[in-house]
Amino acid sequence: MSRTIKCVMLGEGAEGLDYAPYPGELGQRIYDNVSKEAWQRWLGHQTMLINEYRLSPIEPDARKFLESEMEKFFFGEGSAAPKEFVPPGS
């Protein structure tokens, strides 16, 4: 059975996540306030960040950077793409 939440990104009711996708307080906040659709948007944005900045998610500094960007993406001013980033198909 799906649950409906008011998504902070979409600004409307949407299907919520099935479980907290990240550990700790941030994960619970995401679970409570982020829809499945918004989470998928983050995954795409995160992939772009990893590729553009050539990050290795196993490195602590890279994980810290991605966590900070995730918080900005959902609850802050947003996470911007690198200046040099050219979207596919442009």
Residue pairs with C-beta under 8 A, 6 or more apart in sequence:
2 15
2 16
2 18
3 15
3 16
4 13
4 14
4 15
4 16
5 13
5 14
5 15
5 16
5 32
5 33
5 34
5 35
6 12
6 13
6 14
6 33
7 13
7 14
7 33
7 34
7 35
7 37
7 38
8 33
8 34
8 38
8 74
8 75
9 34
9 35
9 38
9 41
9 74
10 35
10 37
10 38
14 35
14 36
14 37
14 38
15 35
15 36
15 37
16 31
16 34
16 35
16 36
17 30
17 31
17 34
17 35
17 36
17 39
19 31
20 27
20 28
20 30
20 31
21 27
21 30
21 31
21 39
22 30
22 67
22 70
26 67
26 70
26 71
29 74
29 75
30 39
30 70
30 74
33 74
33 75
34 42
34 74
38 74
42 70
42 73
42 74
45 69
45 73
45 79
45 81
46 66
46 69
46 70
48 81
48 85
49 55
49 65
49 66
49 69
49 79
49 81
49 82
50 57
50 62
50 66
52 81
52 82
52 84
52 85
53 65
53 82
55 62
55 65
55 66
56 62
57 63
57 66
69 79
70 79
72 78
72 79
73 79
